[in-house]
Amino acid sequence: MSGGIRCMLMRGGTSKGAYFLAADLPDDAAERDDMLLRVMGSPDPRQIDGLGGAHPLTSKVAVVGPSAGGDADVDYLFLQVVPDQPIVSDRQTCGNLLAGVGPFAIERGLVPVGGDETQVRIRIVNPTPTIVVARVQTPGGAVRYSGGTEMAGVPFPAAAIPLDFPGDGRLAFPTGRLVDRFDDTDVTCVDAGMPVVLMRAADLALEGDESPALLEANAPLRARLERIRLAAGAAMGLGDVRATTVPKLTIVSAARAGGLVTTRTFIPHRVHEAIGVLGAVSVAVGCLAQGTIATVDHLAPGPYRVEHPTGSFDVDVDLVGAGAATSVARSTLVRTARKIMDGQVWPRDPETPETPESPSREGTP
């Protein structure tokens, strides 16, 4: 190709991804997705020929542009690039990469610096438009990335970025029930920003504190979870989820370190080393609401600590309504982000189908 594409590589929360201005990518979604597959190195389990890190948590893309609505500064589209398949999905958002959207928008001049702290109003455009306010530290007119805030799942501290989610009135239990039963397993389907299926560890013959590697190696468990996921996806109004990355599957058990609950989350086929941002909010809602498979009684006021394989994640959630009519009035959490690289990326060239005049590739060493 004739030139590179402007790109910023950032760690957002416990994920890593490539951030692009919407204007720097093709307008046509199919052309855009084809380009991003070539940028990230998919389909290839190693993603050796692109930016992807050979794992769903490091094969992500954020597309950011000026917002068309007056209630937000920028629009954020998240795209999950599947490492080993030619799939780019917009069926879910990513709350971890969301942490980097505010800094990226400021760096690209989409939002002016507003003093020592700059508020960036972000419209999440997938799957359902949602507004979130990111509070970015900008002392001296520049984004601060270094700082002393530690976050489980990330080995080094960075500057805190609080994320404030106002409620949008949507019901948190999309099946209209607090408990459903799929594949002879009681589950709770909850969506407080991320579609999640909650299951008790004991119902799956698990303790709930198994390592991600041990869970991923359990082929019968993975097959059972996929059957549950397909049935739950249809019941949640997501349609056929066979080729998508939602809903997530979270196995819950009693907290081990004084938190709200212990979790192990399939995303949906690999096990998260921590937990997704909006996935944690959905888990907290499932624990706070009465009558679910994950209800935790006798709770002190938040924030609530969701335990995961590498530590814990604090979320603060206020609910309104009760039972299946529960919705989220507000949620707040803190993430960190860091700029890793800013420059240009060169996608591999599009593959050209062989013609009779083209030399055969057979026998190529």
MARKOLPA-103643 format. One record per residue: x, z, y of N, C-alpha, C, O in turn. Coordinates in steps of 0.02 Angstrom, whole numbers, padded with zeros to 5 digits, always signed. Last residue first. Layout:
// residues N
XZYXZYXZYXZY/...
***
This chain:
// residues 365
+00433-00035-01151+00461+00030-01171+00438+00085-01126+00457+00143-01136/+00302-00140-01195+00341-00113-01140+00369-00046-01160+00331-00003-01183/+00217-00185-01292+00289-00184-01308+00332-00158-01253+00393-00154-01260/+00103-00253-01180+00117-00231-01249+00192-00235-01261+00225-00284-01242/+00073-00304-01060+00109-00241-01058+00128-00218-01129+00165-00169-01137/+00091-00478-01026+00062-00424-01065+00106-00362-01060+00167-00366-01056/+00086-00553-00865+00123-00536-00925+00091-00477-00961+00067-00431-00929/-00057-00649-00815-00016-00589-00807+00023-00576-00871-00003-00587-00926/-00141-00750-00842-00076-00770-00814-00029-00710-00809+00031-00719-00799/-00256-00687-00885-00218-00727-00934-00149-00745-00908-00102-00755-00948/-00239-00525-00805-00270-00591-00810-00230-00630-00862-00176-00609-00881/-00271-00351-00794-00230-00406-00818-00271-00470-00821-00330-00469-00837/-00319-00269-00642-00334-00291-00710-00291-00351-00731-00276-00395-00690/-00218-00159-00558-00242-00228-00557-00256-00251-00628-00211-00251-00670/-00244+00000-00487-00227-00039-00546-00258-00109-00540-00316-00116-00520/-00184+00037-00323-00240+00026-00369-00217-00016-00429-00175-00060-00422/-00033+00134-00306-00071+00073-00294-00129+00068-00343-00123+00092-00400/-00041+00309-00268-00017+00254-00309-00060+00193-00296-00119+00199-00277/-00039+00362-00095-00072+00356-00161-00038+00301-00202-00009+00254-00175/+00066+00455-00002+00058+00386-00024+00023+00384-00092+00053+00404-00142/+00041+00561+00136+00043+00553+00064+00030+00480+00048-00011+00447+00080/+00123+00641+00273+00086+00584+00245+00093+00584+00169+00145+00604+00142/+00105+00805+00333+00139+00740+00338+00095+00685+00312+00035+00682+00329/+00139+00968+00298+00099+00925+00342+00137+00859+00350+00195+00859+00372/+00127+01104+00185+00158+01040+00203+00111+01002+00249+00050+01004+00240/+00069+01232+00192+00128+01220+00149+00165+01158+00171+00227+01157+00175/-00016+01357+00276+00005+01287+00278+00069+01279+00238+00118+01316+00250/-00120+01475+00197-00054+01459+00224-00042+01384+00221-00056+01351+00171/-00240+01609+00203-00223+01539+00192-00153+01527+00221-00130+01565+00264/-00351+01736+00139-00293+01715+00176-00280+01641+00161-00305+01615+00111/-00512+01816+00164-00465+01776+00127-00401+01767+00169-00399+01787+00227/-00646+01927+00156-00583+01911+00189-00539+01872+00141-00529+01892+00083/-00824+01922+00187-00765+01932+00145-00703+01911+00183-00708+01880+00236/-00998+01950+00192-00934+01946+00228-00878+01959+00178-00884+02001+00134/-01168+01900+00206-01110+01918+00164-01047+01907+00205-01042+01861+00246/-01344+01925+00223-01278+01918+00254-01225+01934+00201-01236+01976+00158/-01458+01915+00148-01465+01919+00220-01399+01905+00255-01397+01877+00310/-01506+01825+00008-01449+01857+00041-01460+01855+00117-01469+01802+00146/-01656+01868-00085-01612+01821-00050-01558+01860-00014-01562+01921-00008/-01773+01888-00218-01716+01913-00180-01678+01856-00146-01669+01802-00175/-01877+01861-00301-01884+01839-00231-01827+01864-00187-01832+01862-00126/-01858+01922-00421-01842+01851-00417-01848+01823-00347-01826+01767-00334/-01828+02078-00342-01842+02038-00401-01820+01967-00393-01769+01953-00362/-01849+02073-00162-01838+02108-00226-01855+02061-00283-01890+02012-00275/-01785+02066+00007-01831+02050-00046-01813+02088-00110-01767+02129-00110/-01610+02048+00045-01680+02058+00067-01725+02036+00010-01707+01992-00029/-01445+02117+00045-01500+02080+00015-01566+02096+00049-01575+02149+00077/-01279+02101+00097-01344+02132+00111-01399+02087+00083-01399+02027+00095/-01113+02126+00047-01174+02087+00039-01234+02130+00058-01240+02187+00037/-00943+02103+00045-00996+02144+00074-01059+02102+00076-01059+02048+00105/-00814+02105-00076-00865+02068-00039-00916+02119-00012-00929+02170-00043/-00651+02102-00139-00702+02141-00104-00749+02094-00066-00728+02050-00029/-00581+02082-00293-00603+02044-00235-00659+02083-00203-00710+02097-00235/-00435+02119-00395-00505+02127-00375-00517+02090-00309-00471+02070-00275/-00334+02066-00526-00346+02117-00474-00419+02124-00459-00461+02133-00504/-00328+01964-00617-00267+01980-00580-00278+02031-00525-00235+02039-00481/-00456+01954-00679-00396+01961-00719-00333+01982-00681-00289+02014-00710/-00563+02063-00576-00549+02000-00611-00480+02005-00644-00448+02057-00638/-00696+02155-00498-00632+02153-00534-00625+02088-00573-00674+02062-00600/-00761+02170-00345-00771+02131-00406-00703+02125-00440-00658+02093-00413/-00819+02294-00245-00757+02268-00275-00772+02236-00342-00793+02269-00389/-00910+02290-00096-00911+02297-00169-00852+02261-00199-00836+02204-00180/-00911+02385+00060-00903+02326+00018-00896+02342-00057-00881+02398-00077/-01078+02456+00020-01021+02411+00012-00966+02424+00063-00972+02469+00104/-01135+02622-00032-01135+02564+00013-01072+02522+00005-01020+02548-00014/-01141+02654-00210-01127+02675-00142-01130+02613-00097-01129+02557-00123/-01266+02639-00337-01211+02611-00299-01203+02644-00231-01253+02660-00199/-01350+02658-00452-01317+02713-00417-01256+02690-00378-01201+02717-00386/-01323+02520-00569-01362+02570-00535-01318+02620-00497-01257+02623-00509/-01307+02350-00586-01268+02412-00584-01306+02462-00541-01321+02449-00483/-01360+02214-00685-01378+02266-00636-01334+02328-00643-01325+02354-00697/-01345+02106-00767-01284+02135-00739-01298+02193-00691-01252+02217-00659/-01462+02050-00802-01420+02073-00858-01358+02109-00833-01322+02140-00872/-01578+02120-00679-01537+02067-00708-01498+02094-00767-01500+02154-00782/-01645+02226-00619-01679+02189-00671-01640+02131-00701-01666+02096-00744/-01600+02223-00447-01626+02261-00504-01659+02214-00554-01697+02169-00536/-01449+02164-00375-01520+02155-00386-01542+02193-00449-01505+02195-00499/-01312+02186-00390-01350+02227-00344-01425+02223-00355-01461+02272-00346/-01265+02089-00479-01257+02160-00496-01301+02205-00453-01324+02258-00476/-01295+01970-00417-01323+01982-00483-01317+02055-00504-01359+02079-00543/-01216+01986-00302-01289+01984-00295-01322+01999-00363-01371+02036-00366/-01089+01978-00361-01110+02039-00328-01186+02042-00321-01216+02095-00332/-01091+01844-00406-01086+01899-00454-01110+01964-00423-01148+02001-00455/-01097+01778-00282-01152+01770-00329-01151+01826-00381-01204+01852-00400/-00973+01816-00230-01034+01836-00195-01094+01832-00243-01135+01877-00245/-00889+01755-00322-00889+01828-00317-00951+01854-00281-00978+01906-00299/-00916+01622-00292-00932+01648-00358-00935+01723-00359-00978+01753-00391/-00860+01612-00170-00933+01614-00172-00957+01633-00242-01013+01658-00250/-00722+01625-00220-00750+01663-00164-00826+01668-00170-00853+01724-00173/-00682+01642-00396-00695+01603-00336-00730+01646-00283-00763+01695-00299/-00557+01748-00464-00627+01729-00460-00637+01690-00396-00604+01705-00346/-00421+01727-00564-00452+01777-00520-00527+01765-00521-00559+01772-00574/-00396+01632-00654-00350+01688-00654-00374+01743-00608-00351+01800-00612/-00532+01561-00743-00502+01577-00678-00455+01637-00685-00472+01686-00717/-00516+01460-00882-00534+01527-00858-00495+01541-00794-00434+01535-00792/-00593+01297-00903-00534+01340-00897-00557+01408-00870-00610+01413-00839/-00724+01259-00891-00693+01257-00957-00626+01294-00958-00606+01319-01011/-00779+01258-00764-00817+01292-00816-00782+01294-00883-00806+01327-00929/-00726+01400-00766-00738+01361-00706-00744+01285-00715-00715+01249-00675/-00766+01565-00820-00750+01496-00841-00771+01449-00785-00826+01456-00758/-00712+01725-00781-00752+01668-00759-00724+01602-00785-00666+01586-00773/-00738+01891-00805-00697+01836-00830-00739+01773-00819-00794+01767-00845/-00748+02052-00723-00770+01983-00734-00715+01941-00767-00655+01953-00760/-00819+02211-00702-00762+02172-00725-00786+02103-00743-00838+02095-00774/-00890+02286-00555-00898+02254-00620-00831+02220-00637-00793+02203-00593/-00856+02368-00446-00926+02355-00461-00934+02331-00533-00980+02353-00568/-00718+02481-00480-00754+02430-00443-00826+02425-00463-00855+02470-00494/-00636+02565-00553-00676+02593-00501-00715+02544-00459-00744+02562-00408/-00577+02486-00651-00535+02516-00599-00576+02540-00539-00554+02537-00482/-00667+02430-00740-00612+02469-00768-00574+02508-00714-00541+02558-00730/-00843+02404-00750-00781+02405-00711-00729+02450-00743-00746+02503-00771/-00919+02327-00893-00910+02384-00849-00843+02381-00813-00793+02358-00841/-00934+02147-00880-00932+02210-00918-00919+02266-00869-00909+02253-00809/-00974+01972-00889-00970+02036-00853-00969+02094-00902-00997+02092-00957/-00924+01808-00870-00935+01860-00920-00924+01927-00885-00872+01938-00854/-00987+01669-00792-00952+01732-00782-00973+01783-00833-01032+01801-00838/-00973+01502-00765-00995+01550-00815-00954+01614-00807-00893+01613-00815/-01039+01385-00644-00984+01425-00672-01015+01475-00722-01075+01487-00721/-01143+01238-00672-01129+01305-00647-01067+01335-00679-01045+01313-00732/-01011+01132-00611-01058+01187-00601-01113+01181-00654-01127+01126-00678/-00939+01019-00630-00903+01083-00636-00946+01143-00619-00921+01198-00613/-01007+00885-00734-00995+00921-00671-00960+00987-00685-00951+01008-00742/-01053+00818-00844-00993+00791-00811-00979+00826-00745-00942+00799-00703/-01165+00895-00881-01112+00880-00930-01047+00858-00896-00993+00877-00918/-01276+00930-00816-01213+00954-00787-01154+00938-00833-01099+00965-00824/-01422+00861-00770-01373+00857-00824-01304+00874-00797-01276+00835-00757/-01492+00976-00650-01494+00916-00691-01446+00919-00749-01430+00973-00775/-01506+01089-00579-01445+01050-00567-01443+00986-00607-01397+00946-00600/-01604+01182-00597-01619+01124-00555-01559+01081-00539-01561+01041-00493/-01581+01278-00687-01566+01295-00618-01580+01237-00570-01568+01243-00510/-01604+01216-00808-01653+01266-00785-01643+01285-00712-01690+01305-00678/-01488+01137-00817-01554+01105-00812-01605+01154-00784-01645+01136-00740/-01392+01240-00828-01390+01191-00774-01457+01157-00763-01479+01149-00706/-01427+01304-00947-01436+01339-00884-01436+01290-00825-01475+01298-00778/-01390+01207-01041-01460+01229-01037-01473+01262-00970-01526+01251-00939/-01252+01199-01014-01294+01139-01009-01368+01158-01002-01404+01128-00962/-01211+01332-01038-01203+01301-00972-01249+01240-00963-01280+01232-00911/-01235+01350-01175-01271+01390-01126-01269+01358-01058-01319+01356-01023/-01142+01258-01225-01214+01249-01240-01256+01289-01190-01307+01264-01166/-01025+01317-01176-01045+01251-01151-01118+01237-01167-01153+01207-01126/-01022+01435-01249-01031+01438-01177-01052+01371-01149-01092+01368-01102/-00998+01383-01378-01061+01420-01363-01074+01422-01288-01130+01411-01266/-00871+01331-01359-00926+01286-01379-00993+01320-01364-01039+01287-01340/-00799+01445-01329-00804+01392-01279-00861+01345-01296-00897+01321-01251/-00810+01516-01451-00838+01543-01388-00848+01488-01338-00901+01484-01306/-00740+01431-01539-00811+01443-01548-00845+01472-01486-00902+01454-01470/-00606+01437-01476-00646+01375-01478-00720+01387-01492-00762+01356-01458/-00514+01526-01384-00570+01542-01428-00619+01483-01430-00666+01480-01391/-00421+01503-01287-00402+01484-01356-00459+01495-01406-00452+01477-01464/-00477+01557-01174-00472+01484-01179-00456+01461-01249-00476+01406-01269/-00459+01693-01203-00526+01665-01200-00525+01589-01207-00567+01560-01241/-00319+01703-01197-00354+01721-01259-00424+01691-01259-00446+01665-01311/-00296+01668-01062-00268+01627-01116-00304+01641-01182-00318+01594-01220/-00360+01772-00989-00385+01703-00986-00359+01660-01044-00397+01620-01071/-00380+01920-01093-00340+01878-01048-00371+01808-01045-00404+01787-01092/-00523+02031-01092-00476+01986-01125-00438+01943-01074-00462+01932-01018/-00618+02119-01053-00554+02122-01018-00501+02079-01051-00441+02089-01041/-00727+02107-01135-00735+02090-01064-00672+02093-01024-00671+02072-00966/-00743+02115-01271-00735+02177-01233-00746+02166-01159-00773+02209-01124/-00868+02016-01357-00806+02023-01319-00803+02093-01288-00854+02126-01280/-00984+01963-01412-00936+01997-01456-00867+02002-01423-00816+01994-01455/-01073+01927-01318-01030+01874-01343-00976+01901-01390-00927+01866-01406/-01132+02042-01279-01175+01993-01312-01136+01934-01340-01161+01896-01381/-01027+02104-01212-01046+02130-01277-01090+02080-01315-01087+02077-01377/-01024+02035-01089-00970+02026-01137-00991+02048-01207-00975+02014-01256/-01169+01955-01027-01136+02018-01046-01082+02004-01099-01094+01967-01147/-01164+01829-00903-01175+01847-00972-01139+01913-00986-01085+01924-00960/-01223+01724-00773-01195+01788-00792-01213+01804-00864-01271+01794-00885/-01185+01576-00699-01224+01604-00755-01188+01667-00778-01131+01665-00799/-01196+01515-00533-01159+01553-00583-01208+01577-00636-01264+01596-00621/-01174+01414-00394-01214+01425-00454-01172+01458-00509-01120+01432-00530/-01137+01488-00241-01107+01455-00298-01152+01467-00359-01166+01525-00374/-01226+01542-00153-01174+01499-00125-01136+01462-00179-01106+01410-00165/-01290+01618-00248-01284+01644-00181-01228+01608-00145-01187+01638-00110/-01375+01601-00384-01341+01554-00338-01344+01584-00268-01394+01577-00233/-01388+01643-00556-01389+01664-00486-01350+01613-00444-01300+01586-00467/-01458+01684-00706-01436+01627-00666-01443+01645-00593-01499+01659-00570/-01416+01788-00836-01447+01786-00769-01416+01729-00731-01355+01725-00724/-01456+01788-01012-01413+01772-00955-01453+01783-00890-01514+01787-00891/-01452+01818-01184-01483+01835-01120-01433+01822-01064-01375+01843-01068/-01444+01698-01309-01405+01743-01266-01443+01755-01202-01463+01708-01168/-01486+01593-01390-01495+01662-01414-01454+01713-01374-01432+01763-01401/-01470+01485-01302-01427+01491-01362-01427+01563-01387-01374+01591-01404/-01535+01577-01168-01511+01512-01192-01463+01525-01250-01421+01569-01247/-01649+01655-01069-01618+01658-01135-01600+01588-01158-01643+01546-01167/-01647+01744-00912-01664+01686-00954-01629+01694-01021-01584+01736-01028/-01698+01855-00788-01665+01848-00854-01692+01785-00888-01753+01775-00892/-01763+01835-00671-01703+01875-00669-01663+01872-00734-01603+01884-00735/-01826+01675-00619-01826+01732-00665-01760+01770-00657-01709+01742-00639/-01812+01562-00547-01872+01601-00535-01879+01661-00580-01931+01694-00581/-01696+01497-00557-01744+01483-00610-01811+01518-00598-01859+01506-00633/-01619+01543-00447-01650+01476-00444-01698+01461-00501-01738+01415-00494/-01606+01674-00356-01616+01664-00427-01655+01599-00438-01716+01599-00437/-01602+01685-00219-01539+01690-00255-01545+01675-00329-01494+01664-00362/-01683+01580-00100-01688+01628-00154-01625+01626-00197-01598+01572-00210/-01627+01561+00068-01637+01533+00001-01640+01588-00051-01603+01638-00047/-01597+01616+00192-01665+01624+00166-01677+01595+00097-01731+01604+00069/-01470+01616+00235-01509+01556+00250-01579+01559+00221-01616+01510+00225/-01362+01738+00314-01410+01718+00263-01449+01656+00284-01460+01645+00344/-01196+01701+00370-01265+01724+00383-01311+01701+00327-01298+01649+00297/-01040+01746+00325-01094+01702+00303-01161+01731+00323-01181+01783+00296/-00878+01750+00384-00944+01780+00392-00998+01729+00374-01001+01675+00404/-00717+01786+00340-00768+01734+00335-00837+01768+00336-00851+01810+00293/-00556+01825+00407-00624+01846+00388-00672+01787+00390-00669+01745+00434/-00403+01802+00361-00454+01758+00390-00522+01783+00367-00544+01764+00312/-00242+01876+00383-00311+01881+00361-00355+01831+00398-00346+01819+00458/-00086+01803+00341-00132+01825+00392-00204+01824+00366-00224+01778+00331/-00015+01861+00183-00023+01812+00237-00074+01840+00286-00102+01893+00276/+00092+01906+00042+00042+01919+00094+00040+01863+00147+00088+01825+00154/+00104+01832-00122+00134+01848-00057+00080+01859-00005+00028+01826-00006/+00037+01799-00241+00094+01846-00244+00122+01868-00177+00160+01916-00174/-00133+01807-00270-00082+01774-00229-00023+01821-00223-00032+01878-00203/-00214+01888-00342-00209+01819-00364-00160+01778-00325-00146+01721-00342/-00270+01987-00208-00260+01980-00280-00261+01907-00300-00303+01869-00277/-00183+01989-00058-00244+01967-00091-00229+01958-00165-00180+01925-00183/-00130+02071+00092-00119+02052+00022-00186+02035-00010-00238+02063+00007/-00080+02044+00253-00139+02052+00210-00124+02026+00140-00107+01968+00130/+00018+02032+00350+00025+02083+00300-00033+02092+00254-00038+02143+00219/+00079+01866+00388+00045+01928+00402+00051+01975+00344+00084+01961+00294/+00079+01694+00439+00112+01753+00410+00074+01816+00430+00042+01818+00482/+00001+01609+00516-00007+01608+00444+00025+01669+00411-00001+01693+00360/-00081+01583+00665-00035+01629+00630-00050+01625+00555-00107+01636+00534/-00089+01443+00769-00116+01476+00709-00062+01521+00678-00006+01499+00667/-00060+01471+00944-00044+01438+00881-00073+01478+00822-00079+01539+00826/-00078+01543+01061-00104+01475+01058-00089+01438+00994-00102+01378+00990/-00038+01674+01056+00007+01627+01088-00015+01555+01082+00024+01510+01097/-00127+01699+00903-00090+01728+00959-00042+01677+00989-00008+01640+00953/-00242+01672+00817-00207+01620+00856-00170+01650+00915-00180+01629+00971/-00328+01698+00668-00281+01728+00715-00240+01673+00749-00207+01633+00716/-00496+01652+00648-00426+01634+00636-00382+01666+00689-00397+01663+00749/-00639+01673+00565-00603+01703+00622-00528+01698+00609-00500+01733+00567/-00770+01565+00527-00703+01588+00509-00669+01614+00572-00671+01583+00624/-00935+01567+00482-00890+01575+00539-00824+01603+00514-00822+01657+00484/-01040+01446+00406-00996+01505+00399-00951+01507+00460-00930+01455+00486/-01189+01372+00352-01145+01386+00408-01104+01449+00392-01132+01498+00369/-01230+01246+00235-01225+01317+00250-01175+01326+00307-01125+01291+00310/-01315+01124+00142-01282+01142+00205-01287+01217+00221-01341+01246+00220/-01281+01125-00028-01333+01136+00021-01300+01157+00086-01261+01204+00085/-01159+01105-00088-01214+01061-00107-01272+01066-00059-01310+01018-00051/-01089+01030+00058-01108+01025-00012-01111+01094-00042-01071+01138-00025/-01055+01060+00188-01105+01008+00178-01122+00996+00105-01166+00955+00090/-01034+01195+00287-01020+01173+00219-01074+01122+00201-01133+01139+00199/-00984+01201+00448-01042+01183+00408-01017+01158+00340-00983+01107+00335/-00908+01328+00539-00899+01277+00488-00965+01264+00452-00998+01311+00429/-00840+01379+00685-00904+01375+00650-00901+01315+00603-00893+01258+00625/-00709+01481+00718-00724+01412+00699-00789+01413+00658-00793+01443+00605/-00635+01579+00840-00690+01573+00792-00706+01499+00781-00715+01461+00828/-00477+01641+00862-00519+01583+00873-00573+01580+00819-00557+01580+00760/-00390+01765+00946-00430+01749+00887-00477+01692+00905-00512+01694+00955/-00322+01757+01065-00286+01784+01007-00324+01774+00942-00293+01775+00888/-00399+01604+01124-00367+01669+01135-00331+01692+01072-00311+01651+01030/-00452+01489+01058-00494+01533+01098-00464+01601+01110-00499+01651+01106/-00407+01319+01045-00388+01388+01034-00426+01432+01083-00433+01416+01142/-00533+01198+01000-00483+01225+01046-00468+01298+01030-00512+01334+01006/-00544+01096+00859-00570+01157+00890-00516+01184+00937-00459+01193+00916/-00473+00986+00821-00546+00981+00819-00579+01040+00854-00636+01034+00877/-00335+00986+00810-00364+00978+00876-00439+00970+00877-00468+00950+00928/-00274+01015+00692-00290+00944+00704-00325+00933+00771-00343+00876+00788/-00267+01154+00696-00205+01115+00695-00218+01041+00712-00176+01009+00744/-00405+01185+00687-00368+01201+00748-00304+01159+00752-00288+01131+00805/-00432+01141+00558-00469+01112+00614-00433+01126+00680-00432+01083+00724/-00344+01224+00484-00335+01151+00484-00370+01119+00544-00342+01076+00577/-00401+01353+00508-00333+01336+00530-00321+01261+00534-00291+01237+00582/-00531+01325+00444-00524+01345+00514-00454+01330+00541-00448+01296+00593/-00497+01292+00310-00531+01243+00353-00523+01261+00427-00510+01216+00468/-00446+01388+00225-00399+01346+00262-00431+01298+00311-00395+01266+00349/-00557+01445+00166-00514+01488+00207-00464+01447+00249-00443+01469+00302/-00607+01345+00085-00641+01359+00148-00597+01400+00195-00599+01392+00256/-00538+01359-00032-00513+01309+00016-00546+01317+00084-00518+01299+00135/-00628+01462-00078-00557+01474-00068-00527+01424-00020-00494+01443+00029/-00754+01410-00092-00744+01460-00040-00671+01478-00029-00654+01505+00023/-00808+01254-00117-00753+01298-00136-00740+01346-00079-00719+01326-00025/-00960+01183-00187-00912+01195-00134-00856+01239-00160-00858+01260-00218/-01014+01051-00297-01005+01121-00280-00962+01125-00217-00932+01075-00197/-01020+00915-00315-01078+00954-00335-01073+01028-00318-01122+01065-00323/-00931+00816-00299-00951+00850-00237-01010+00897-00251-01046+00916-00205/-00793+00765-00398-00860+00795-00394-00871+00828-00327-00828+00863-00301/-00716+00637-00477-00714+00674-00414-00784+00699-00401-00831+00659-00395/-00634+00587-00622-00695+00616-00593-00677+00652-00528-00631+00691-00526/-00557+00535-00736-00565+00500-00672-00629+00522-00637-00674+00482-00624/-00472+00680-00803-00525+00631-00806-00533+00597-00738-00516+00627-00687/-00381+00782-00787-00372+00737-00844-00427+00686-00852-00430+00652-00903/-00416+00850-00661-00349+00827-00677-00347+00772-00731-00314+00721-00721/-00543+00810-00548-00529+00833-00616-00461+00806-00638-00450+00746-00634/-00562+00867-00391-00532+00812-00428-00512+00837-00497-00470+00882-00503/-00691+00916-00293-00652+00937-00350-00627+00875-00387-00667+00835-00410/-00711+00925-00122-00710+00879-00179-00664+00907-00233-00606+00920-00220/-00806+00981+00014-00759+00997-00039-00767+00948-00096-00823+00930-00115/-00821+00956+00183-00842+00930+00118-00788+00947+00068-00729+00930+00078/-00868+01025+00331-00819+01032+00276-00851+01007+00212-00901+01035+00189/-00879+00996+00505-00909+00990+00439-00854+00991+00386-00801+00962+00396/-00862+01103+00649-00836+01053+00602-00879+01053+00539-00911+01102+00522/-00945+01182+00729-00890+01145+00759-00866+01088+00714-00852+01033+00738/-01124+01199+00733-01060+01204+00699-01008+01164+00737-01025+01117+00773/-01242+01171+00796-01232+01240+00774-01167+01250+00737-01154+01305+00712/-01261+01038+00824-01238+01081+00877-01224+01152+00857-01197+01191+00897/-01197+00920+00701-01247+00967+00727-01218+01012+00780-01158+01025+00781/-01089+00850+00658-01142+00812+00692-01194+00857+00723-01233+00835+00766/-00924+00910+00679-00992+00919+00653-01041+00878+00694-01036+00873+00755/-00773+00822+00640-00818+00852+00690-00889+00856+00664-00912+00810+00630/-00711+00857+00472-00722+00815+00530-00767+00850+00580-00796+00902+00564/-00626+00863+00317-00650+00899+00377-00657+00850+00435-00615+00806+00445/-00614+00890+00150-00623+00836+00199-00657+00867+00260-00712+00894+00253/-00507+00953+00029-00553+00970+00084-00554+00913+00133-00501+00890+00156/-00483+00953-00146-00477+00917-00083-00529+00943-00034-00586+00955-00052/-00384+01007-00287-00442+01011-00243-00428+00975-00177-00371+00966-00156/-00307+01063-00395-00326+00992-00391-00389+00986-00349-00441+00963-00373/-00285+01192-00426-00235+01159-00383-00247+01084-00379-00202+01046-00361/-00382+01233-00510-00373+01271-00449-00323+01240-00402-00319+01260-00344/-00373+01146-00623-00428+01138-00575-00418+01176-00509-00442+01153-00457/-00205+01085-00640-00253+01138-00653-00310+01129-00603-00298+01108-00546/-00103+01003-00597-00118+01005-00669-00164+01062-00687-00163+01086-00744/-00091+00992-00458-00049+01040-00493-00067+01051-00566-00049+01102-00594/-00081+00837-00365-00116+00887-00405-00069+00931-00445-00014+00910-00463/-00015+00733-00304-00009+00799-00275-00039+00854-00318-00023+00913-00309/+00055+00624-00434+00017+00639-00373+00027+00711-00351+00070+00746-00377/+00099+00601-00561+00109+00547-00512+00069+00560-00448+00052+00513-00412/+00065+00703-00645+00136+00696-00629+00148+00646-00573+00200+00648-00540/-00044+00770-00699-00048+00743-00631+00023+00731-00603+00038+00746-00545/-00054+00812-00828+00001+00839-00789-00003+00820-00715+00029+00851-00673/-00168+00743-00874-00167+00816-00877-00111+00848-00836-00118+00904-00812/-00235+00620-00776-00174+00637-00812-00170+00713-00814-00170+00745-00762/-00319+00504-00680-00325+00553-00735-00259+00559-00773-00233+00511-00800/-00234+00589-00542-00283+00589-00598-00300+00516-00617-00295+00472-00575/-00157+00606-00429-00124+00591-00492-00170+00593-00552-00145+00597-00609/-00203+00620-00300-00193+00681-00338-00159+00669-00406-00135+00716-00437/-00214+00486-00255-00175+00535-00217-00156+00595-00261-00098+00617-00260/-00301+00432-00347-00232+00406-00345-00186+00453-00305-00127+00457-00320/-00415+00503-00318-00388+00506-00386-00315+00484-00387-00274+00513-00421/-00431+00460-00186-00411+00530-00199-00387+00539-00270-00342+00580-00282/-00472+00327-00203-00410+00342-00168-00385+00413-00184-00326+00424-00194/-00594+00347-00266-00541+00310-00300-00474+00325-00268-00424+00333-00303/-00662+00413-00164-00648+00449-00226-00593+00414-00265-00549+00446-00295/-00672+00310-00067-00638+00373-00052-00617+00408-00116-00560+00431-00122/-00749+00216-00134-00681+00199-00114-00640+00262-00100-00581+00267-00118/-00866+00292-00147-00832+00267-00207-00760+00249-00191-00714+00264-00230/-00903+00317-00013-00886+00373-00058-00847+00349-00119-00801+00383-00141/-00841+00237+00129-00877+00228+00066-00855+00280+00016-00795+00287+00003/-00745+00270+00224-00814+00293+00234-00854+00288+00169-00896+00331+00156/-00581+00327+00177-00633+00275+00179-00702+00305+00188-00716+00360+00163/-00500+00444+00292-00519+00422+00225-00573+00368+00230-00607+00363+00281/-00483+00489+00419-00425+00459+00387-00439+00435+00316-00394+00408+00284/-00599+00552+00459-00584+00486+00488-00525+00452+00455-00517+00391+00463/-00590+00677+00398-00638+00628+00371-00622+00558+00396-00631+00509+00359/-00427+00736+00370-00480+00721+00418-00525+00668+00388-00501+00621+00356/-00389+00834+00224-00389+00770+00260-00441+00772+00316-00492+00806+00310/-00291+00934+00120-00339+00933+00175-00332+00868+00213-00277+00848+00232/-00270+00978-00046-00251+00930+00005-00308+00926+00056-00366+00916+00038/-00246+01148-00107-00276+01082-00103-00249+01040-00046-00211+01064-00003/-00262+01292-00208-00218+01250-00167-00248+01180-00166-00272+01155-00216/-00329+01459-00217-00326+01389-00235-00276+01353-00191-00251+01381-00142/-00357+01584-00173-00319+01579-00236-00317+01508-00262-00306+01496-00321/-00350+01543-00004-00369+01594-00053-00326+01589-00114-00264+01590-00109/-00270+01395+00004-00328+01428+00031-00353+01478-00021-00373+01459-00075/-00124+01317+00044-00154+01365-00002-00212+01397+00035-00205+01423+00090/-00117+01143+00086-00127+01213+00104-00146+01254+00043-00179+01229-00002/-00056+00996+00152-00063+01034+00091-00066+01108+00109-00021+01133+00144/-00127+00871+00246-00097+00937+00250-00109+00972+00184-00166+00977+00161/-00103+00700+00289-00127+00750+00241-00092+00815+00255-00033+00816+00275/-00122+00529+00323-00108+00595+00350-00141+00648+00306-00199+00642+00289/-00059+00412+00211-00119+00442+00239-00101+00512+00263-00069+00550+00227/+00057+00271+00227+00032+00333+00200-00031+00357+00236-00053+00327+00285/+00045+00091+00203+00065+00152+00236+00035+00213+00204-00007+00208+00160/+00016-00016+00119+00055-00028+00179+00079+00036+00212+00130+00035+00247/+00042+00000-00059+00000+00000+00000+00044+00000+00062+00104+00015+00057/
***
